[in-house]
Amino acid sequence: MKRSEWKWAAHLLTAGNLFFGFWAILQVIQGNYLMACWLILFASICDGLDGKLARFTRCSSEIGIELDSLVDVVSFGVAPSVLLYSISFHKFGFPGVILASIPLFFGVMRLARFNLTATTTEKKAYDGLPIPMMANTLVTFILFNFALWDGFHLEVMLLPLVILLALLMLSHVHYDTMPRFTIRDTRKNMLKLIFIFAGIILVAIKPSVLFFPLMLIYVLKGLVNSIFGLNAEEELEEIYEDEPVI
């Protein structure tokens, strides 16, 4: 089968992203918070695979970028905000509504900024924390709490985490993209690939406990690199094709 004949699969993954995000919202409404967390993570998997398949089939396009952004608003903006309100921020009344909307509003601004400069070429680094990574960090934090203490033991840390992630989305802190699995890129990104595979193994062993620390390392690594000037401008040089994680 020709590569171009697989483009329908990329669209199917985009639909899967939207479906899991919508399903997560329904689970929050029903009080199934942990299930909602996992569904948001499944949505992010679809989002990542969507881009890889789009590059493989050479079907990246401007309309694809816009569609990905609209879907990401639901899965990584609306769903996490509804989750935060239901699991914690509802205790504050109307101010809790405002606090819960932070991931949504900042996520929409992140996506809008991305779309202003987006092309069908992939970047070597993200300019600001991608919205799926923000959502993944929040939901894995919730899973981490319930896995260790069977409850939201570190709830006091939720709001500072939300604010930090929101600011990082609109920052110019550089974050690594997923490396390409080619011979040339494997040699160039060996340490990054080792970390990724080690992380996959650890998450497979005890996902609820180990996923959040790995996400936190990713978030803080970009911040620390930016503070100490370890990010070079060439990291934003455009290479390859479009990456959907925005």
FILOGU-253157 format. One line per 3 residues: number of its first residue (from 1); their letters; for each residue x, y, z of N, C-alpha, C. Coordinates in nm, 4 decimals, decimal comma. Example, Ala and Ser with C-alpha at 12.3 -4.5 7.8 and 13.67 -1.06 7.14 Angstrom:
2
1 = AS = 1,3190 -0,5690 0,7800 1,2300 -0,4500 0,7800 1,3200 -0,3300 0,7800 ~ 1,2850 -0,2250 0,7080 1,3670 -0,1060 0,7140 1,2900 0,0030 0,7870
//
This chain:
246
1 = MKR = 0,0835 -0,1193 0,0000 0,0000 0,0000 0,0000 0,0877 0,1253 0,0000 ~ 0,0531 0,2227 -0,0859 0,1307 0,3452 -0,0953 0,1120 0,4307 0,0298 ~ 0,2143 0,5138 0,0548 0,2078 0,5996 0,1733 0,0838 0,6877 0,1722
4 = SEW = 0,0532 0,7435 0,0557 -0,0589 0,8371 0,0462 -0,1919 0,7713 0,0809 ~ -0,1987 0,6388 0,0663 -0,3220 0,5677 0,0951 -0,3445 0,5499 0,2450 ~ -0,2446 0,5859 0,3259 -0,2555 0,5734 0,4708 -0,2990 0,7044 0,5361
7 = KWA = -0,3230 0,8091 0,4568 -0,3545 0,9393 0,5167 -0,4844 0,9350 0,5976 ~ -0,5756 0,8436 0,5617 -0,6999 0,8313 0,6373 -0,6723 0,7930 0,7823 ~ -0,5629 0,7168 0,8042 -0,5294 0,6735 0,9400 -0,4912 0,7923 1,0277
10 = AHL = -0,4223 0,8916 0,9689 -0,3866 1,0118 1,0444 -0,5125 1,0866 1,0876 ~ -0,6102 1,0957 0,9981 -0,7364 1,1615 1,0326 -0,8110 1,0818 1,1396 ~ -0,7998 0,9498 1,1334 -0,8651 0,8651 1,2330 -0,8047 0,8876 1,3714
13 = LTA = -0,6733 0,9064 1,3762 -0,6075 0,9336 1,5039 -0,6487 1,0700 1,5593 ~ -0,6654 1,1684 1,4709 -0,7147 1,2990 1,5147 -0,8545 1,2856 1,5738 ~ -0,9376 1,2051 1,5074 -1,0723 1,1795 1,5593 -1,0654 1,1071 1,6936
16 = GNL = -0,9678 1,0155 1,7064 -0,9494 0,9447 1,8325 -0,9118 1,0395 1,9445 ~ -0,8270 1,1358 1,9138 -0,7891 1,2385 2,0106 -0,9137 1,3122 2,0610 ~ -0,9977 1,3554 1,9688 -1,1200 1,4273 2,0049 -1,2151 1,3384 2,0845
19 = FFG = -1,2274 1,2134 2,0421 -1,3178 1,1199 2,1100 -1,2760 1,0973 2,2546 ~ -1,1468 1,0722 2,2771 -1,0993 1,0490 2,4131 -1,1155 1,1741 2,4995 ~ -1,0927 1,2911 2,4406 -1,1119 1,4148 2,5153 -1,2568 1,4345 2,5566
22 = FWA = -1,3487 1,4086 2,4637 -1,4916 1,4203 2,4939 -1,5333 1,3170 2,5975 ~ -1,4837 1,1956 2,5829 -1,5149 1,0883 2,6776 -1,4638 1,1237 2,8176 ~ -1,3466 1,1855 2,8229 -1,2905 1,2271 2,9520 -1,3838 1,3259 3,0218
25 = ILQ = -1,4402 1,4191 2,9455 -1,5336 1,5159 3,0035 -1,6557 1,4444 3,0607 ~ -1,7074 1,3470 2,9873 -1,8227 1,2704 3,0358 -1,7888 1,1944 3,1638 ~ -1,6671 1,1404 3,1705 -1,6254 1,0677 3,2905 -1,6147 1,1612 3,4110
28 = VIQ = -1,5685 1,2829 3,3885 -1,5620 1,3808 3,4978 -1,7023 1,4108 3,5494 ~ -1,7962 1,4292 3,4577 -1,9349 1,4572 3,4960 -1,9911 1,3445 3,5823 ~ -1,9499 1,2208 3,5518 -1,9979 1,1047 3,6265 -1,9169 1,0779 3,7532
31 = GNY = -1,8145 1,1595 3,7776 -1,7351 1,1436 3,8985 -1,6222 1,0440 3,8874 ~ -1,5948 0,9958 3,7673 -1,4865 0,8983 3,7463 -1,3579 0,9729 3,7094 ~ -1,2972 1,0369 3,8077 -1,1855 1,1271 3,7820 -1,0603 1,0558 3,7311
34 = LMA = -1,0297 0,9413 3,7882 -0,9086 0,8702 3,7464 -0,9233 0,8180 3,6039 ~ -1,0415 0,7699 3,5702 -1,0674 0,7261 3,4333 -1,0515 0,8432 3,3366 ~ -1,0981 0,9600 3,3771 -1,0836 1,0790 3,2930 -0,9367 1,1119 3,2697
37 = CWL = -0,8554 1,0948 3,3738 -0,7113 1,1203 3,3597 -0,6500 1,0296 3,2542 ~ -0,6827 0,9018 3,2600 -0,6271 0,8070 3,1629 -0,6747 0,8376 3,0213 ~ -0,7988 0,8797 3,0072 -0,8513 0,9116 2,8739 -0,7804 1,0322 2,8139
40 = ILF = -0,7459 1,1300 2,8967 -0,6694 1,2448 2,8470 -0,5309 1,2003 2,8017 ~ -0,4712 1,1060 2,8742 -0,3417 1,0514 2,8327 -0,3541 0,9755 2,7009 ~ -0,4630 0,9000 2,6841 -0,4852 0,8297 2,5572 -0,5012 0,9299 2,4429
43 = ASI = -0,5670 1,0419 2,4704 -0,5826 1,1465 2,3687 -0,4470 1,2008 2,3255 ~ -0,3558 1,2161 2,4217 -0,2224 1,2679 2,3878 -0,1430 1,1676 2,3050 ~ -0,1662 1,0385 2,3284 -0,1006 0,9361 2,2463 -0,1486 0,9477 2,1015
46 = CDG = -0,2792 0,9623 2,0845 -0,3341 0,9806 1,9495 -0,2767 1,1058 1,8848 ~ -0,2616 1,2114 1,9623 -0,2083 1,3371 1,9102 -0,0653 1,3201 1,8605 ~ 0,0158 1,2461 1,9373 0,1544 1,2236 1,8967 0,1661 1,1343 1,7746
49 = LDG = 0,0885 1,0257 1,7729 0,0936 0,9331 1,6597 0,0380 0,9969 1,5333 ~ -0,0582 1,0859 1,5496 -0,1162 1,1572 1,4360 -0,0080 1,2280 1,3556 ~ 0,0800 1,2987 1,4256 0,1863 1,3726 1,3571 0,2874 1,2830 1,2899
52 = KLA = 0,3256 1,1753 1,3593 0,4212 1,0819 1,3004 0,3649 1,0218 1,1717 ~ 0,2372 0,9852 1,1761 0,1752 0,9247 1,0584 0,1562 1,0274 0,9474 ~ 0,1259 1,1516 0,9852 0,1105 1,2575 0,8847 0,2414 1,2795 0,8103
55 = RFT = 0,3531 1,2740 0,8822 0,4829 1,2897 0,8160 0,5127 1,1692 0,7275 ~ 0,4793 1,0502 0,7774 0,5063 0,9288 0,7006 0,4289 0,9283 0,5692 ~ 0,3037 0,9733 0,5742 0,2196 0,9729 0,4544 0,2331 1,1017 0,3734
58 = RCS = 0,3141 1,1963 0,4249 0,3352 1,3254 0,3585 0,2028 1,3990 0,3334 ~ 0,1144 1,3935 0,4340 -0,0154 1,4605 0,4183 -0,0307 1,5779 0,5140 ~ 0,0834 1,6291 0,5666 0,0773 1,7477 0,6523 0,0248 1,8657 0,5718
61 = SEI = -0,0624 1,9449 0,6326 -0,1207 2,0586 0,5620 -0,1619 2,1651 0,6624 ~ -0,1909 2,2849 0,6116 -0,2343 2,3935 0,6987 -0,3680 2,3616 0,7637 ~ -0,4580 2,2968 0,6888 -0,5876 2,2620 0,7473 -0,5698 2,1562 0,8566
64 = GIE = -0,4688 2,0707 0,8400 -0,4395 1,9715 0,9432 -0,3933 2,0372 1,0720 ~ -0,3126 2,1433 1,0596 -0,2657 2,2174 1,1767 -0,3837 2,2808 1,2495 ~ -0,4748 2,3421 1,1725 -0,5917 2,4061 1,2335 -0,6809 2,3026 1,3009
67 = LDS = -0,7003 2,1883 1,2361 -0,7849 2,0832 1,2926 -0,7253 2,0289 1,4213 ~ -0,5946 2,0067 1,4207 -0,5270 1,9591 1,5417 -0,5468 2,0568 1,6569 ~ -0,5388 2,1858 1,6275 -0,5544 2,2869 1,7316 -0,6948 2,2849 1,7906
70 = LVD = -0,7958 2,2735 1,7050 -0,9336 2,2688 1,7532 -0,9568 2,1472 1,8417 ~ -0,9035 2,0337 1,7995 -0,9177 1,9104 1,8774 -0,8434 1,9225 2,0102 ~ -0,7245 1,9826 2,0062 -0,6447 1,9976 2,1283 -0,7132 2,0873 2,2311
73 = VVS = -0,7905 2,1847 2,1850 -0,8649 2,2698 2,2784 -0,9590 2,1850 2,3636 ~ -1,0232 2,0875 2,3011 -1,1165 2,0006 2,3732 -1,0426 1,9055 2,4665 ~ -0,9464 1,8310 2,4117 -0,8806 1,7243 2,4873 -0,7849 1,7748 2,5941
76 = FGV = -0,7140 1,8850 2,5648 -0,6093 1,9313 2,6562 -0,6383 2,0689 2,7168 ~ -0,7536 2,1266 2,6801 -0,7950 2,2530 2,7385 -0,9228 2,2377 2,8193 ~ -1,0321 2,2023 2,7515 -1,1613 2,1883 2,8183 -1,1607 2,0726 2,9184
79 = APS = -1,1173 1,9551 2,8742 -1,1221 1,8365 2,9614 -1,0430 1,8548 3,0912 ~ -0,9162 1,8997 3,0866 -0,8434 1,9204 3,2126 -0,9063 2,0278 3,3011 ~ -0,9599 2,1338 3,2421 -1,0213 2,2402 3,3215 -1,1467 2,1904 3,3931
82 = VLL = -1,2291 2,1145 3,3230 -1,3480 2,0555 3,3856 -1,3066 1,9599 3,4975 ~ -1,2006 1,8836 3,4729 -1,1494 1,7907 3,5737 -1,1019 1,8652 3,6984 ~ -1,0249 1,9720 3,6796 -0,9725 2,0482 3,7929 -1,0853 2,1087 3,8762
85 = YSI = -1,1871 2,1599 3,8090 -1,2995 2,2184 3,8826 -1,3721 2,1127 3,9649 ~ -1,3972 1,9983 3,9042 -1,4760 1,8952 3,9711 -1,4010 1,8289 4,0857 ~ -1,2707 1,8099 4,0695 -1,1949 1,7360 4,1697 -1,1437 1,8251 4,2826
88 = SFH = -1,1335 1,9570 4,2589 -1,0739 2,0422 4,3616 -1,1296 2,1846 4,3668 ~ -1,1253 2,2571 4,2567 -1,1509 2,4008 4,2598 -1,2968 2,4386 4,2847 ~ -1,3889 2,3432 4,2766 -1,5298 2,3737 4,3038 -1,5499 2,4212 4,4475
91 = KFG = -1,4559 2,3888 4,5341 -1,4650 2,4278 4,6757 -1,4585 2,5789 4,6939 ~ -1,4048 2,6498 4,5959 -1,3868 2,7946 4,6075 -1,5018 2,8742 4,5466 ~ -1,6073 2,8070 4,5032 -1,7199 2,8767 4,4432 -1,6841 2,9354 4,3075
94 = FPG = -1,7336 3,0580 4,2807 -1,7066 3,1195 4,1504 -1,5580 3,1428 4,1249 ~ -1,4788 3,1859 4,2251 -1,3342 3,1966 4,2006 -1,2735 3,0644 4,1539 ~ -1,3315 2,9535 4,1982 -1,2833 2,8229 4,1534 -1,3057 2,8009 4,0051
97 = VIL = -1,4146 2,8596 3,9526 -1,4406 2,8514 3,8082 -1,3292 2,9223 3,7321 ~ -1,2903 3,0387 3,7825 -1,1826 3,1152 3,7187 -1,0509 3,0386 3,7246 ~ -1,0206 2,9814 3,8412 -0,8960 2,9062 3,8562 -0,8935 2,7844 3,7643
100 = ASI = -1,0066 2,7154 3,7554 -1,0131 2,5951 3,6719 -1,0002 2,6277 3,5240 ~ -1,0365 2,7509 3,4867 -1,0314 2,7890 3,3447 -0,8913 2,8290 3,2996 ~ -0,7969 2,8380 3,3923 -0,6610 2,8801 3,3562 -0,5991 2,7908 3,2484
103 = PLF = -0,6007 2,6569 3,2634 -0,5432 2,5731 3,1570 -0,6113 2,5943 3,0220 ~ -0,7434 2,6158 3,0243 -0,8172 2,6362 2,8995 -0,7770 2,7669 2,8319 ~ -0,7808 2,8777 2,9052 -0,7504 3,0081 2,8457 -0,6052 3,0183 2,7999
106 = FGV = -0,5136 2,9751 2,8848 -0,3727 2,9817 2,8471 -0,3428 2,8830 2,7338 ~ -0,4111 2,7681 2,7352 -0,3927 2,6708 2,6281 -0,4396 2,7235 2,4938 ~ -0,5542 2,7927 2,4935 -0,6057 2,8527 2,3697 -0,5092 2,9587 2,3175
109 = MRL = -0,4553 3,0402 2,4079 -0,3579 3,1418 2,3654 -0,2309 3,0768 2,3120 ~ -0,1910 2,9663 2,3736 -0,0729 2,8918 2,3267 -0,0951 2,8413 2,1848 ~ -0,2124 2,7852 2,1606 -0,2443 2,7324 2,0281 -0,2566 2,8443 1,9251
112 = ARF = -0,3155 2,9571 1,9652 -0,3287 3,0706 1,8731 -0,1915 3,1234 1,8335 ~ -0,1014 3,1343 1,9308 0,0344 3,1815 1,9004 0,1052 3,0844 1,8076 ~ 0,0857 2,9559 1,8318 0,1479 2,8550 1,7461 0,0977 2,8674 1,6026
115 = NLT = -0,0333 2,8830 1,5872 -0,0921 2,8873 1,4533 -0,0492 3,0094 1,3734 ~ -0,0131 3,1177 1,4414 0,0328 3,2373 1,3710 0,1647 3,2140 1,2993 ~ 0,2460 3,1254 1,3536 0,3790 3,1008 1,2965 0,3948 2,9591 1,2435
118 = ATT = 0,2874 2,8803 1,2489 0,2982 2,7391 1,2110 0,3174 2,7235 1,0613 ~ 0,4009 2,6268 1,0258 0,4183 2,5862 0,8867 0,4074 2,4349 0,8832 ~ 0,4209 2,3782 0,7669 0,4164 2,2327 0,7555 0,5536 2,1715 0,7741
121 = TEK = 0,6440 2,2452 0,8381 0,7755 2,1902 0,8702 0,7877 2,1726 1,0200 ~ 0,8566 2,0686 1,0602 0,8733 2,0389 1,2019 0,9855 2,1220 1,2620 ~ 0,9702 2,1587 1,3875 1,0744 2,2316 1,4573 1,1523 2,1377 1,5484
124 = KAY = 1,2779 2,1724 1,5667 1,3640 2,0904 1,6506 1,3319 2,1089 1,7977 ~ 1,2695 2,2218 1,8322 1,2302 2,2484 1,9704 1,1006 2,3277 1,9709 ~ 1,0216 2,3086 2,0753 0,8986 2,3857 2,0915 0,9291 2,5171 2,1619
127 = DGL = 0,8637 2,6232 2,1201 0,8773 2,7540 2,1840 0,7656 2,7665 2,2871 ~ 0,7937 2,7278 2,4104 0,6920 2,7208 2,5143 0,6455 2,5781 2,5343 ~ 0,5897 2,5507 2,6513 0,5434 2,4157 2,6831 0,4225 2,3799 2,5974
130 = PIP = 0,4255 2,2677 2,5253 0,3102 2,2269 2,4439 0,1891 2,1978 2,5323 ~ 0,0706 2,2278 2,4831 -0,0507 2,2101 2,5621 -0,0751 2,0637 2,6019 ~ -0,0435 1,9630 2,5173 -0,0618 1,8255 2,5645 0,0275 1,7922 2,6837
133 = MMA = 0,1489 1,8482 2,6860 0,2390 1,8228 2,7978 0,1872 1,8882 2,9257 ~ 0,1251 2,0035 2,9121 0,0616 2,0676 3,0273 -0,0477 1,9781 3,0834 ~ -0,1353 1,9297 2,9948 -0,2456 1,8441 3,0380 -0,1941 1,7138 3,0983
136 = NTL = -0,0934 1,6545 3,0346 -0,0379 1,5289 3,0851 0,0228 1,5456 3,2238 ~ 0,0886 1,6590 3,2466 0,1488 1,6831 3,3779 0,0415 1,6947 3,4854 ~ -0,0674 1,7625 3,4544 -0,1754 1,7783 3,5518 -0,2430 1,6458 3,5845
139 = VTF = -0,2761 1,5683 3,4823 -0,3495 1,4441 3,5091 -0,2598 1,3387 3,5742 ~ -0,1313 1,3367 3,5389 -0,0420 1,2406 3,6045 -0,0167 1,2809 3,7498 ~ -0,0235 1,4111 3,7803 -0,0134 1,4567 3,9193 -0,1307 1,4029 4,0011
142 = ILF = -0,2485 1,4047 3,9429 -0,3670 1,3507 4,0108 -0,3536 1,1999 4,0291 ~ -0,3134 1,1288 3,9244 -0,2941 0,9838 3,9341 -0,1886 0,9491 4,0380 ~ -0,0816 1,0277 4,0427 0,0274 1,0083 4,1381 -0,0248 1,0155 4,2820
145 = NFA = -0,1081 1,1139 4,3109 -0,1643 1,1302 4,4447 -0,2515 1,0122 4,4850 ~ -0,3405 0,9730 4,3968 -0,4333 0,8652 4,4303 -0,3635 0,7296 4,4368 ~ -0,2545 0,7131 4,3627 -0,1807 0,5867 4,3666 -0,1046 0,5704 4,4977
148 = LWD = -0,0487 0,6794 4,5495 0,0323 0,6723 4,6718 -0,0499 0,6849 4,7995 ~ -0,1531 0,7699 4,7972 -0,2260 0,7984 4,9214 -0,3757 0,7703 4,9114 ~ -0,4208 0,7173 4,8003 -0,5628 0,6870 4,7812 -0,6499 0,8115 4,8024
151 = GFH = -0,5960 0,9249 4,7654 -0,6682 1,0507 4,7776 -0,5803 1,1647 4,7299 ~ -0,6367 1,2864 4,7291 -0,5625 1,4021 4,6783 -0,4795 1,4616 4,7916 ~ -0,3729 1,3911 4,8312 -0,2911 1,4275 4,9468 -0,2159 1,5589 4,9249
154 = LEV = -0,1691 1,5836 4,8034 -0,0908 1,7038 4,7728 -0,1749 1,8083 4,6995 ~ -0,3022 1,8156 4,7355 -0,3934 1,9084 4,6676 -0,3468 2,0530 4,6792 ~ -0,2774 2,0859 4,7884 -0,2301 2,2223 4,8090 -0,1307 2,2652 4,7014
157 = MLL = -0,0687 2,1671 4,6349 0,0292 2,1963 4,5301 -0,0348 2,2126 4,3925 ~ -0,1649 2,1870 4,3829 -0,2299 2,1878 4,2522 -0,2306 2,3266 4,1882 ~ -0,2740 2,4278 4,2618 -0,2821 2,5624 4,2040 -0,1456 2,6163 4,1622
160 = PLV = -0,0405 2,6052 4,2460 0,0920 2,6492 4,1999 0,1375 2,5764 4,0740 ~ 0,1048 2,4466 4,0651 0,1423 2,3695 3,9467 0,0675 2,4202 3,8241 ~ -0,0609 2,4466 3,8396 -0,1422 2,4984 3,7286 -0,0869 2,6314 3,6782
163 = ILL = -0,0542 2,7211 3,7703 -0,0018 2,8529 3,7323 0,1331 2,8400 3,6624 ~ 0,2208 2,7552 3,7162 0,3522 2,7339 3,6544 0,3382 2,6825 3,5118 ~ 0,2554 2,5809 3,4930 0,2381 2,5219 3,3599 0,1756 2,6218 3,2629
166 = ALL = 0,0804 2,7011 3,3118 0,0157 2,8011 3,2262 0,1165 2,9046 3,1776 ~ 0,1994 2,9527 3,2678 0,3002 3,0523 3,2299 0,4032 2,9935 3,1342 ~ 0,4397 2,8679 3,1554 0,5377 2,8041 3,0674 0,4832 2,7862 2,9263
169 = MLS = 0,3511 2,7685 2,9136 0,2932 2,7546 2,7800 0,3116 2,8817 2,6977 ~ 0,3036 2,9970 2,7629 0,3162 3,1239 2,6909 0,4572 3,1805 2,6957 ~ 0,5477 3,1067 2,7579 0,6864 3,1513 2,7670 0,7607 3,1209 2,6370
172 = HVH = 0,8878 3,1583 2,6340 0,9748 3,1230 2,5219 1,0795 3,0203 2,5661 ~ 1,0432 2,9439 2,6688 1,1289 2,8330 2,7123 1,1233 2,7241 2,6058 ~ 1,2387 2,6718 2,5684 1,2459 2,5713 2,4634 1,2304 2,4303 2,5208
175 = YDT = 1,1461 2,3517 2,4562 1,1235 2,2132 2,4975 1,1519 2,1190 2,3812 ~ 1,2134 2,0065 2,4146 1,2506 1,9090 2,3125 1,1285 1,8486 2,2454 ~ 1,1425 1,8207 2,1172 1,0428 1,7436 2,0447 1,0812 1,5966 2,0501
178 = MPR = 0,9911 1,5116 2,0029 1,0224 1,3696 1,9931 1,1215 1,3481 1,8791 ~ 1,2361 1,2827 1,9055 1,3350 1,2619 1,7991 1,2843 1,1647 1,6936 ~ 1,3346 1,1810 1,5721 1,3017 1,0881 1,4639 1,3846 0,9616 1,4774
181 = FTI = 1,3228 0,8492 1,4427 1,3901 0,7209 1,4566 1,4552 0,6801 1,3244 ~ 1,5497 0,7618 1,2796 1,6294 0,7294 1,1626 1,7726 0,7054 1,2080 ~ 1,8534 0,6465 1,1212 1,9920 0,6171 1,1585 2,0657 0,7451 1,1947
184 = RDT = 2,0489 0,8493 1,1127 2,1182 0,9753 1,1388 2,0738 1,0373 1,2706 ~ 1,9428 1,0417 1,2920 1,8920 1,1075 1,4116 1,9116 1,0232 1,5367 ~ 1,9139 0,8907 1,5216 1,9379 0,8047 1,6372 2,0766 0,8293 1,6936
187 = RKN = 2,1755 0,8435 1,6068 2,3116 0,8720 1,6528 2,3195 1,0079 1,7206 ~ 2,2489 1,1052 1,6653 2,2559 1,2424 1,7152 2,1802 1,2598 1,8469 ~ 2,0756 1,1798 1,8658 1,9905 1,1947 1,9844 1,9937 1,0711 2,0731
190 = MLK = 2,1088 1,0061 2,0831 2,1183 0,8808 2,1562 2,0748 0,8956 2,3018 ~ 2,1238 0,9990 2,3716 2,0885 1,0175 2,5125 1,9392 1,0430 2,5293 ~ 1,8836 1,1213 2,4373 1,7408 1,1496 2,4437 1,6587 1,0220 2,4242
193 = LIF = 1,7012 0,9387 2,3298 1,6304 0,8139 2,3035 1,6421 0,7177 2,4209 ~ 1,7602 0,7126 2,4831 1,7789 0,6264 2,6002 1,6844 0,6693 2,7122 ~ 1,6747 0,8008 2,7343 1,5847 0,8523 2,8375 1,4399 0,8175 2,8054
196 = IFA = 1,4012 0,8295 2,6789 1,2635 0,8001 2,6388 1,2299 0,6536 2,6617 ~ 1,3176 0,5636 2,6166 1,2905 0,4210 2,6323 1,2947 0,3786 2,7788 ~ 1,3867 0,4370 2,8556 1,3916 0,4079 2,9993 1,2631 0,4550 3,0666
199 = GII = 1,2144 0,5716 3,0237 1,0896 0,6231 3,0786 0,9716 0,5338 3,0459 ~ 0,9675 0,4829 2,9230 0,8589 0,3932 2,8829 0,8593 0,2672 2,9685 ~ 0,9786 0,2123 2,9926 0,9900 0,0913 3,0747 0,9431 0,1178 3,2172
202 = LVA = 0,9872 0,2304 3,2748 0,9483 0,2643 3,4116 0,7979 0,2868 3,4228 ~ 0,7416 0,3577 3,3262 0,5980 0,3841 3,3284 0,5192 0,2543 3,3153 ~ 0,5702 0,1610 3,2345 0,5028 0,0326 3,2174 0,5005 -0,0466 3,3480
205 = IKP = 0,6039 -0,0292 3,4315 0,6121 -0,1023 3,5580 0,5062 -0,0522 3,6561 ~ 0,4987 0,0785 3,6759 0,4014 0,1369 3,7687 0,3597 0,2737 3,7165 ~ 0,2707 0,2775 3,6192 0,2382 0,4021 3,5491 0,1832 0,5124 3,6386
208 = SVL = 0,0938 0,4791 3,7296 0,0306 0,5822 3,8119 0,1303 0,6552 3,9008 ~ 0,2363 0,5844 3,9428 0,3348 0,6430 4,0337 0,4477 0,7120 3,9585 ~ 0,4950 0,6523 3,8509 0,6180 0,6983 3,7865 0,5971 0,7959 3,6711
211 = FFP = 0,4750 0,8055 3,6205 0,4508 0,8933 3,5060 0,4700 1,0405 3,5439 ~ 0,4166 1,0812 3,6587 0,4273 1,2222 3,6973 0,5717 1,2679 3,7185 ~ 0,6566 1,1916 3,7903 0,7960 1,2359 3,8041 0,8655 1,2563 3,6702
214 = LML = 0,8360 1,1701 3,5721 0,8972 1,1851 3,4400 0,8467 1,3112 3,3699 ~ 0,7171 1,3386 3,3829 0,6627 1,4609 3,3241 0,7231 1,5838 3,3914 ~ 0,7417 1,5763 3,5225 0,7995 1,6888 3,5958 0,9438 1,7140 3,5526
217 = IYV = 1,0174 1,6063 3,5275 1,1551 1,6198 3,4786 1,1562 1,6922 3,3438 ~ 1,0641 1,6540 3,2551 1,0553 1,7179 3,1229 1,0259 1,8675 3,1374 ~ 0,9294 1,9003 3,2234 0,8908 2,0406 3,2424 1,0057 2,1220 3,3004
220 = LKG = 1,0691 2,0692 3,4052 1,1753 2,1433 3,4736 1,3038 2,1491 3,3922 ~ 1,3285 2,0478 3,3098 1,4493 2,0462 3,2270 1,4506 2,1662 3,1325 ~ 1,3374 2,1909 3,0671 1,3299 2,3058 2,9775 1,3480 2,4364 3,0516
223 = LVN = 1,2885 2,4459 3,1707 1,2987 2,5681 3,2500 1,4416 2,5923 3,2972 ~ 1,5062 2,4874 3,3475 1,6448 2,4998 3,3952 1,7385 2,5348 3,2805 ~ 1,7207 2,4693 3,1662 1,8039 2,4996 3,0494 1,7898 2,6456 3,0072
226 = SIF = 1,6671 2,6966 3,0154 1,6431 2,8355 2,9769 1,7081 2,9321 3,0755 ~ 1,6982 2,9019 3,2051 1,7556 2,9892 3,3081 1,9070 2,9993 3,2938 ~ 1,9711 2,8856 3,2636 2,1169 2,8831 3,2547 2,1681 2,9013 3,1122
229 = GLN = 2,0783 2,9381 3,0209 2,1194 2,9689 2,8841 2,1723 2,8508 2,8068 ~ 2,1158 2,7324 2,8314 2,1648 2,6127 2,7638 2,0927 2,5862 2,6329 ~ 1,9917 2,6678 2,6010 1,9184 2,6507 2,4761 1,9757 2,7419 2,3696
232 = AEE = 2,0143 2,6857 2,2580 2,0670 2,7648 2,1468 1,9541 2,8026 2,0527 ~ 1,9702 2,9140 1,9836 1,8664 2,9591 1,8915 1,8440 2,8599 1,7787 ~ 1,9514 2,7861 1,7451 1,9342 2,6925 1,6345 1,8399 2,5793 1,6692
235 = ELE = 1,8026 2,5643 1,7968 1,7080 2,4605 1,8331 1,5718 2,4866 1,7713 ~ 1,5472 2,6125 1,7343 1,4199 2,6449 1,6734 1,4269 2,6418 1,5211 ~ 1,5389 2,5979 1,4688 1,5526 2,5865 1,3241 1,4547 2,4825 1,2729
238 = EIY = 1,3843 2,5155 1,1684 1,2824 2,4258 1,1179 1,3451 2,3182 1,0299 ~ 1,3103 2,1933 1,0637 1,3573 2,0800 0,9863 1,2445 1,9802 0,9746 ~ 1,2565 1,8908 0,8785 1,1597 1,7847 0,8581 1,0204 1,8424 0,8315
241 = EDE = 0,9171 1,7730 0,8831 0,7803 1,8153 0,8574 0,7057 1,8423 0,9860 ~ 0,5758 1,8741 0,9737 0,4986 1,9232 1,0879 0,4904 1,8254 1,2035 ~ 0,5017 1,8797 1,3232 0,4842 1,8037 1,4465 0,3551 1,8503 1,5120
244 = PVI = 0,2587 1,7605 1,5442 0,1281 1,8045 1,5887 0,1199 1,8422 1,7348 ~ 0,2174 1,8032 1,8164 0,2095 1,8327 1,9587 0,2366 1,9802 1,9772 ~ 0,1340 2,0598 2,0041 0,1482 2,2039 2,0078 0,0959 2,2605 2,1382
//
